[in-house]
């Protein structure tokens, strides 16, 4: 069961010239003094404005990037251990913004089977994994479809299915809904919640959109490469001053709750979802 630790992590981008002189040596770190633990089964949201360091942090979690100093451990394995990077990536997968960057085959089934085939599994096991992954993201009917004929949201589901077929315990979603319309965004968020609640997969959702963050259990808020908040999601969005100071949009349900709490005694302004808001309104004693 995968647990991720980051210990005293710093990261600085290094663009090298031919003579190996670092042209960015005077730039500040993209990440500074990052210390955190993500446990198996959590639904964590990395939240912050563009440029806060969210995507950089995502790449550190499975060794796509290595810390300049400090250590990233997955089940005690350092991402700096080149001999075990493959082992780490079997545990931790990443779904990026643009699904076209991850889809490589002209048939959905073949695309999802690509990863398991590289594990040298037998054909029966591969087929079972493909079918199970498609079912998990409600895309079974598209098994033999050309991915180019799918919507953006459907393509993201196929990208997710490709990670599920590898039976990874942790999936990092790096702004997965930024290119989707409202319907596809809502649909994909439902899939992500299901993977966490029902399949017990650890979810790390990276976003700057508050409406996507409200269903997580924990928020890690970044600003200029440092952690400014790490704690329960409802407590974060219940702190209006903190949310605004980080340049994060306040969820609509919270905005309404803030207003209602000014006029209704005992109204909890720390609710975060529209479902919470409706429930509390219905339970108001008149």
N, C-alpha and C positions, 0 to 999 in steps of 0.2 A: 504494500500500500504506500503510494508515493507521497513523501513529504519534502517540501522544498525549503531550504534555508539560504538566506543571503546574509553574509557576515562582512561588515565593514566594506561594502562594495563601492568602488569608484569606477567611473567609465569616462574615457576621453576619446573622442574621435581622432584618428590619426591618418591623415592623407599624406602619403609619402611622394617625394620627388624621386627622380632616377638616382640621385646621389644619396637617397635615404634621409634627407634632411626633412624634419617634420615641419610642414608649412603651417600647421595649426597649433604649434607648441604653446602659443600665448592665449589660446582659447580656454574658457572655463570648462570644467567637467560637465558632461551631459548628465551624469548621475553622481551624487556625493553622499557618502556615509549612509548607504542603504543597509538597514538591518531589519529583517523580517522573516517570519516563518509562515508558510502556507501548508495547512494540514489536509490530509486526504478527506474528500467529501465536502470541502468548503465551496461556497459560491462567492468569489471575491471580485470586486470591481476596482480596477485601477483607473482613477478619475483625475482629470486635469485638462487644462487648456492645451491647444496645439503647441508643441515645443516644450512641454513640461517634463518630458523624458519617458513617457508611457511606453512607446513603441521600442525604445532602446532597452528598457527593462524587460520587455517581452522577449526580445532576442537573446537575452542573457539566460533565460529560464531553461532552455534546452541546448545551449552551446552554439547557437547561430552566431553569437558574439561572446567574447570572453572579457571579463572585467579587467580594467587596467591594474587594479589592485583589489585585494579582498578575495572572497571566495563564494561561489554558488554551488550548493550541494543538492543533489537529487537522490534521496534515499542514502545519503552519506557519500555519494560518488561526486567528486569534483568535476565540473564541466571542463576544467583544464587538463583532465586526464584523457589524452587523445586516444588511448587504447580502449576507452569505455564510452566514447561519445555515442556510438551506435546504440549502446545499451540505454543511455539516457533518452535518446530520441524515440526509442520504443515505448518509453514511459510517458513522455511529454510531447504532445503535438501542438502545432500552431495553425490556425486558420486566419489568413490575411484578408485585407480589405477587398481585394479583387479576386474573385474565384477563378477567373480565367488564367491567373498566374499559377494555379495549382492543378487545373484540369488538363490532362495530357492526351487523353484518348478520344476517339470519335464515337464511342459507345459507352454509356453510363456504367454498365456492368464491368467492362474492361478497365475503366478508370479506377473503380473502387477495388478491383482485384489486383491492381498493379503492386500495391504495398505488400499484401499477403504473399503474392508470388515471389517477391524478393526475400521473404522469410523461408522460402523453400518448403512451403506447406503442400500437402497433397491436394488434389483437385476437389475432393469432397469437402475438406475443411475450408478451402477458399470459397467455394460456392455457398457454404453455410454462413460464412462471415459476411459475404456480399449481401445475401438475403436479409440477414439480421440487421446489418447497418442500414439498408434501405428502409426496412420496417421502422427502425428507430426514428428516422427523419420523415416518415410518411411519404416515401418516394418510390414504393415498390412498383407502381404502375409505369414508371419511367425507366425500368431496368434496361431496355433495349433501345432507348432513345439517344439521338445525337445530342450531346450537351449544348451545342450551339443553338438548338431550338428551344432551350429552356429560358425562363425569366431569370433575372439577377438573383432573386431569392431562392429559386429552385437550384441554381448553380451553387449557391452557398451551401445548400443542404447536401449536395453531392460532395462538395469539398469536406464537409463535416463527416459524411459517411465514409470517406476515404480514411479519415483518422480513426473512426470507430472500428473499421475493419482490421486495424492494427491492434485493437484492444488496448488502446492507451488509457492510462488512468487519469491523466491530466490533459485538458485541452485549453490552450490559450487562444482567445479570440481577439485579434487585433483590429479594432474598428470594423467588425464584420458587417455592420448595417449602414455604413456611411454612404454606400452607393445604391441603396434600395429605396423604393417608395414606401409609403406608410403601411400598406397592406403586407408587403413582403417583410417589412421590418417587424411588424407585430407577429407574423407567422413564425419567423425565425427565432424571435425571442421566446416564443412558446416552446419551440424545439429545445433551445438551450436550457430552459427551466426544467423540462422533462428529463433531459440527460443528467442533470444534477439531482433532482428530487427522486426520480424513479430508478435511474441506472447508477446512481451514486458516483458519477464522474466528477472529479474536481474541475470547477470552472473558474477561469481567470478571464474576466471580460474587461477589455480595454476600450474606453470610450471617453468622449467629452460631453456626451448627451445624457443629461440627468434622467430623462424618461427611460433610458435603457438600464440605468444603474439601480433603480429603486427596488428591483426584485432580488438583488444580491443580499447576502447576509452581512457582508463586511465591505467597507470602503477603505481603500488606501489612496489618499489624495496627494498628488504630486504638484509641486510648484518649483520651477527652475531647477529640476533635478534632485530635489530633496523631498522627503516625506513630511507633510504638514499635518496629516491626520491618518490614524489607523485605528479603526474601531467599528462598532455597529452602524449599519446603514441608516437606521431611523434616527440615531443620535446625531449623525452628521447632518442630515437634511433638516433636523430640528433646530440646528444652530444656524440661523439665518445669516448672522454676521460672518461666520466662518465660510459658508458657502459663497457669499458675495465676494469675500476677500480673495478667494481662489479663482474668481472669474467663472464659476460654474453656474449654469442656469438652475434656478429653483424649480422643482417639478410643479406642475399645475395644481395637483392635489394639495401640496404644501402651501402654495400661495393662497388657496381658498381656506385652508385650515388656519393659517396665520390670521386672516381676516375674521373668521368665525370665532377664534379664541378671544378676540378683542371684545366680542359682544355676548358670548355664551360662557358662563362660568363653568369651569371644569372641562372645557373642550380641549382635547389633546392636539396641540399643533405639531407634534412630532410624527404624526402619521405620514406615510410616504406614497402610498398607492391610491388610485381612485377607488379600489375596492374597500380599502380601510376607511376612506372618507365617507363613502356611501353608508357603510356599516355604522359608523359613529353617528352620522346624521339621523339614521333610522332609529337609533337607540337613545336619542335625546329625550329626556323626560320633560314633558310640557306641563 
